[in-house]
Structures are given as structure tokens and as C-alpha cells.
Amino acid sequence: MSNCELASYATIEGKSRGRLYHEVEDDSKYRSIFGRDRDRIINSSAFRRLQYKTQVFVNHQGDHYRTRLTHSLEVAQIARWISGALEVNKDLAEVVSLAHDLGHTPFGHAGEDALNEKMANFGGFSHNAHTLKLITKIETRFIEFEGLNLSWEMLEGVVKHNGPIIDDSKPNSYIMEYNQEYDLDLKRFPSIEAQISAISDDIAYNNHDIEDGLRAGLFEVEEMFSLPIIGKIYQEILAKYPNIKHELLVGEAKKKFTLLMVLDLVEQTRRNIAHNNIRSEEDVRNFGRFLVHFSAKIEVAHQALKKFLMENMYRHSEVNRMTANAKKIIDALFDFYMNNPNCLPDERSDMAQVILEKRNRDQKELAVLVSDYIAGMTDRFAIKEFEELI
């Protein structure tokens, strides 16, 4: 879809605020600005490492469970689908979706919680802030500048896809520091494409976590019958095909519920745009709340499903054991590297030595170095380091 075919409230490539470091876009007639961003994300080391980072189940527990990589691809696919229906910028929605989880630690939210606790005296840890740090500083693929030099719209979308950042007290110091160099307009709402990415994340993980939870035997199909909408979908399929194979049942229900959520979202968002006379990208940013959301009926079903998954999956005893073990590994690795910074690899060891040689040793500077290293680990590498070092 070319810019001239996009809705007036879409993010228009020709009006992009550009990149922090100027580049000659010498293939611009073959590849969009946001398409170039997407290619840089896909070719990054951080994106490849998502293949071995936990979504809910630790990577080695089974080949068919979602990882951060497959989850990100599903989010991107749904975001492109919704963006096409709303006639907004599919490339931007896709690249924000592909990058939104780059900053996650090993072992999913359990790893992030553990690292945040270890960093409590040093400003905390936020995967969202770490995502920005990865793509603007840590990933080094170019001679002329640090980071990937992505477009303003992509950076803003990643940082604010869950809404404006108003509370400076949260663990997002890198976001605040970077914002001094490149103003990301933190206090206003994000583009409609970033909003689409955020809710595509919800649609993807709610649907695929049902599939993974059933595959793992954490709950049974019959336990979902009382849930609004999704319970009825399962019952209708079983009534029509009583002898259906379990895998086919789960796949068919996932397809139907995902479709229902997407269509509802598109229609409700169109109503929101028309009712509030949204005519431009600036109208989206100035509206004061998200324009992209479900109808009240689907939101009720969405929240009921989230509650069900929290009680029956994320707090299941098997998942709790994984969580406890993950926290143990992160906790031990952090302490080990803080006490033995010479065991950090190559360049990081040299950086740690510089910190230690300063007249006033900066523990925070060392802690951030250690935290960045651990956050970049995959599940299997963290386990390997733990077994070898500790």
C-alpha cells in the first residue's frame, strides 16, 4: 500500500522525522524507511537470540512451545493484518512488533523480575528501556554510529507502544537519557501503528498461550467452557465434530477466536476514529487515550481469558518451579560477575577493568555493565554459564 493510499491519520513515510544520524537512502525507491528498519532488526544479533529466550516455557522443554522469536513473528503478522484493514502503515506496525521484545532477559518475566531486584539499588531494570538501549547503542553493525540508527517513528513506537512515559521514577533511566539526545515526545500518545502493535501483542499471546498450556497439560479444554466467547467456541466445535483430534480442536478454536478479536478491534477502532473526528497523525497523538481497542463485549472476554491464564498457567506449580529456578540462576550470575568482573568476556572485561581502576569505583556503572550482559543471554547460555561458573 503506497503512502497515497493510506488513511489521513496513518504515519506517512514521506513525513518521517528521519534518523538521529543522517544517511543517504540510496535504495529508497525499492525499500521504505520502515522497511529498512525492519531489515536492520531482523539482521541484528538481539533478534536472533530471541529464538532461545523463554515466552512461558524454557526453550529446552519442547520444540513446539513458543519462544520470544516465534511470539514476535506472530505479533508482527497480526499487526500487519490489522494495519491493512485500517489502511495505516503496515511496515511501521510490523517493525515495532518485531522489536518490542528485544530487551527481554532470559527466562521471560521471571528473569526480568530477578534482574530488576538485583538492580534495585542501581536504578532497576526494564526490558522496554533495554530494548531501546540495544537498538541505539549495544548493537554495533555500522562504522559511522552506535546502534542501528533506526527511524524516529520506529524508536518512538517501541518506547511508547504501551502508552506515554510520564513517570520518571520507573526503571527507564536510559530512555530518559536518550530522550535528551533525541526527543521521542514521551508524554504524548504513540502513533496508531504503535497502538496496533501493542494490542496485537495481547491477541497473539492470549491465543498461543492457550495452545501451549493445553499442549503442556496445565489445564483441560473443559475448564475453559465457562469463559465468555472462547468457551462457546470450543463447545460449538465439539458439538459439530465430537470426534475431532485434540490438536485440530485447539487449532480451529485459536483461528476462530483470533479472527473474532481482530474483526472486533478493526470495527471498534473505525468507530472510535469516526466518532472522535480523527483526521491526522497529530490527532492520534493528541487524543489523550488509545484509539485502538476492543468493544466492551470482547474486552470482557479478553480480561476473563487473561485471568484464567494467570490462575491456571502462569501460576501453575510447574511454571512456578521454572520461575524459582530462573531467579536462582539470574541472582547467582549477577553476584558472581559483580564479584569477579574479570570473568566477563573480552570487551566487557576490559570495560569492567576501567571502571575498577577509577579513583571512586562506580558500583552502579559496573552493575549496569553486568545487567546488560545477563539481559542479552539466551536461556541455554545462562544455564551453561551457571553450571560452569557456579
C-alpha positions, 0 to 999 in steps of 0.5 A: 500500500503506497503512502497515497493510499493510506488513511489521513491519520496513518504515519506517512513515510514521506513525513518521517522525522528521519534518523538521529544520524543522517544517511543517504537512502540510496535504495529508497525507491525499492525499500521504505524507511520502515522497511529498512528498519525492519531489515536492520532488526531482523539482521541484528544479533538481539533478534536472533537470540530471541529464538532461545529466550523463554515466552512461558516455557524454557526453550529446552522443554519442547520444540513446539512451545513458543519462544520470544522469536516465534511470539514476535513473528506472530505479533508482527503478522497480526499487526500487519493484518490489522494495519491493512484493514485500517489502511495505516502503515503496515511496515511501521506496525510490523517493525515495532512488533518485531522489536518490542521484545528485544530487551527481554532477559532470559527466562521471560518475566521471571528473569526480568523480575530477578534482574530488576531486584538485583538492580534495585539499588542501581536504578532497576531494570526494564526490558522496554528501556533495554530494548531501546538501549540495544537498538541505539547503542549495544548493537554495533553493525555500522562504522559511522554510529552506535546502534542501528540508527533506526527511524524516529517513528520506529524508536518512538513506537517501541518506547511508547507502544504501551502508552506515554512515559510520564513517570520518571521514577520507573526503571527507564533511566536510559530512555530518559537519557536518550530522550535528551539526545533525541526527543521521542515526545514521551508524554504524548500518545504513540502513533496508531501503528504503535497502538496496533502493535501493542494490542496485537501483542495481547491477541497473539499471546492470549491465543498461543498461550492457550495452545501451549498450556493445553499442549503442556497439560496445565489445564483441560479444554473443559475448564475453559467452557465457562469463559465468555466467547472462547468457551462457546467456541470450543463447545460449538466445535465439539458439538459439530465434530465430537470426534475431532483430534485434540490438536485440530480442536485447539487449532480451529478454536485459536483461528476462530477466536483470533479472527473474532478479536481482530474483526472486533478491534478493526470495527471498534477502532473505525468507530472510535476514529469516526466518532472522535473526528480523527483526521491526522497523525497529530490527532492520534497523538493528541487524543489523550487515550488509545484509539485502538481497542476492543468493544466492551463485549470482547474486552470482557472476554479478553480480561476473563481469558487473561485471568484464567491464564494467570490462575491456571498457567502462569501460576501453575506449580510447574511454571512456578518451579521454572520461575524459582529456578530462573531467579536462582540462576539470574541472582547467582550470575549477577553476584558472581560477575559483580564479584569477579568482573574479570570473568566477563568476556573480552570487551566487557572485561576490559570495560569492567577493568576501567571502571575498577581502576577509577579513583571512586569505583562506580558500583552502579556503572559496573552493575549496569555493565553486568545487567546488560550482559545477563539481559542479552543471554539466551536461556541455554547460555545462562544455564551453561554459564551457571553450571560452569561458573557456579 
